[in-house]
Amino acid sequence: MTGNKEDVSHLRSSSLLESHVGFKLEMVLQHILKARDNYTQEHCGRVVTLAEAIGLRFKLDDHQMDVLSLTAGFHDIGKIGIPDHILLKAGDLSDEEYEGIKQHPVIGANMLRSIGEPLTDEVAVCVLHHHEHWDGQGYPDGLSGEKIPIISRIVSVVDAYDAMTTTRAYRLSIGRSTALRMIESLSGKQFCPTAVQLLSEISQDIDPPCSL
C-alpha cells in the first residue's frame, strides 16, 4: 500500500463527511481517537489501509468504499467510553471487565448516530456489528453469516489481524504468518470465509512490512 493511496482515502472520507455535515467532522473524530490513546488512532489508520484493499477485491461500489473507509477509521471510537483500568489493563480481564469492553461497538454506534446524517447512520450500523462472528457467537446482537453487514465482516478480520501483529500492554505481537494461520483456522467460525481468503491473497503485498 502506498502513502498516496492512504492520502486519497483520507481526502475522500474527509470531503464526503464535510459535504454532509458542513464542517470537518473527520478531523474532529480523529482528535477524539488520538485523545483516547495513540495506539487506537494508529490501529484504526492501519485498519483503513488493509480494509480498503480487501474492499476493492470484494468489488464494492464507490459508496460502499466510502462507508468502509469510515467504518474502518472509526470502528473503535466507542473505546472513548471505556475506562482506562479496563482498556489499558496489562493482565487478563475479569468477566465483568470483558462485558465492559464489549460495550464499545454500541457506544461508538450511538456516537455516530447522534450526528443525525444518513451517511454516519450507515457507518454506525457497520461499527455496531464489527465484532459479530460468522457462526453467530459474537456481539452485541449475535448476528451470523451474511446477516452481518459485509463492511463489518471486512473490518472484523482486518481488526483482528492488526491486533495480533502489534504489541499491546497486555501481550506481545506475533508474526504475520502466524497471525494469518490463526485467522485462517477461524474461517467460517469467527470470520467470513471470503474476507479471510482475500486477506490471505493480499497479505504478501503489504508495504512497508513493518507498518502492520
N, C-alpha and C positions, 0 to 999 in steps of 0.2 A: 504494500500500500504506500502510496507516495504522499508527501506533505501536501501537494497540490490537490489531491483528491479530498483530503481532510478539510482543506480550506474551502473548496467548493461546497462540500457538505455543510460546513458551518454557515457559510453565506446563504445557502438555500434555506436552511432551517430558520435562521435569524430573520431573513427577509419575509418568509412566509408568516411567521408569528407577528412580526411588526405590521404587516399589511392587515392582519386580522384584528389586533388589539390596539394598534395605534401608538405603541411605544416598544422599546427594545426589551421585551419580556425575556427573550432568550438570555440576554446578558444578566438580567436580574436573577433568573433561576441558576445561572452559573455561579453567581456570587453566593447564593444560598448554599449550593453544594460545597463550595470552597470553604465557607464559614463552618460547615459541619465538620469536615476533616479533609485534608488534602487527598488521602487515598480514595475516598468516594468520588471526588471530582475526576481524578486521574483514571480511575477504573471505568467510570462512565464514558470518558473520552475514548478509551481503548475499545470498549464495547460498541460504540458507534461505528468505528472503522471496520471491525470484523463483521458486525451485523449487516452493514451496507453491502459488503462483498457477498454475503450469503443471500441477501435480498435480491441482488441483481441476478444471481443464478436461479433464484425462485421465479424470476421474470415478473417481479412486482411492477405495477404501473407507477407513474410519477407520484401520484397522490399517496399510494401505499408506501413508497420510499420515503416521502416526507414524514409520514406518521411513524415509520420505522426509525428514522433518524432521531426524531424527538423522543420516542419511547426509549430507545437505547440510551440517549443522553440523559434522560431524567427518570429512568426506572427505579433508582434508589433515592429519589428526592424525599420520600417519606421517612428516610432514616433521620431526618432532622428532628423528628418527633420521638426518637428512641434515646433514652438516657445513656450517657457515656459509660456508666458502670455496666451496662449490658452490651452496647455496641462495640466498645473497645476492651472488653474483658479478655484477659490473656488466657484464662483457663476455660474448662468446659462450662457450658451454660446449664443452669438448672432447668427443669421443665417449665417453671414459671417464667424464667428469663427467655426461654425459647419461644414461648407463647407471645412475649412482648415483641421479639424480633419479627414474628410472623405478622405483626400489625403494619409493617412499613409499606406494603403494597396498598393497603386500604388508606393509610394516611396520605400517601403520595397521590392516589387517585382522587381523593377528596380535595386535596390542594389544587390539582389541575382542573377539576370540575368547577371549583369556586371562581375560576376566571370567567366562566359563562360564555365560552365560544365553542362553536361546533368542532373546530379542529382539536382544541385541547380536550374536549369531551371524548373524542375518538382516542386520543393518546391516553387519557385516563383509563379507559376500558382495557387497553393493552398493558398499561402499567399494573393495573389491578391483578391481571392474570399471569404475570411473568414467572410466578412460582407454582403454577399448576403443573401437574405431571401427566404425561401421556396415558398412564394407567389409572388416573383418577385419584391418586394418593397425595396430591399436592394441596396447596392452599391459595386463596382463602375459601374457594367455593367447591373444590373437588371436581372441577371440570376434567374431562378426559378426551383424548383423541382430537378429532377435528372440531370439537366444540370449543377448544381453546383457540383464540384468535391466532392466525398464522404469524403475526408480528410478535405476539407473546412467545410463541414457540421458538422463533429465531433468537430472541433476546435471552430466553432461558438457557439455551445451550451455550451461547457466547458468554453469558454472565458466569456460568459455571467454569468454563474453560479459562477465562481470565482470572477468576478467583483462585483456581488451582495453581496457576503458573505465576502467581505473585505472592510475595511474603507478607503476612499479616502478623499482628501482635500475638495471635494465638497459634500460629503454625507457620512453618517454612514452606516456600514454594516447592512444587515438584516440576520435573522436566515436561516439556511439551508432549513428547511421545508417550510418556506415562499418563499424562492427563487425557490425551486423546484415546488411549486404550481404555481408561476408566469410563470415559463418556460413551465410547462405542459399546461397552458392556452394558450400559443402561439404555441403549437404543430400544424403543418400544416399551420401555418401562417408565423411566423418568422423562426421557427426551423423545421428541418427534423424530422418527427414523430418517425422514428426508433431510431435516436440518442437520442431523448428525452426519449423514453421508456428505452433504455439501461442506460442512466444516472439515471433514477429512480430506476432501478434494483440494481445498484452498489452504490448508494448514502449512503446506510446504512452501507456499508463495508469500507468506507474511514477511514484510520488510519494514524496518530492520528487525532481525531476530530478537534483539534484546527488548523490544518495545512491549512484547507480551510475555 
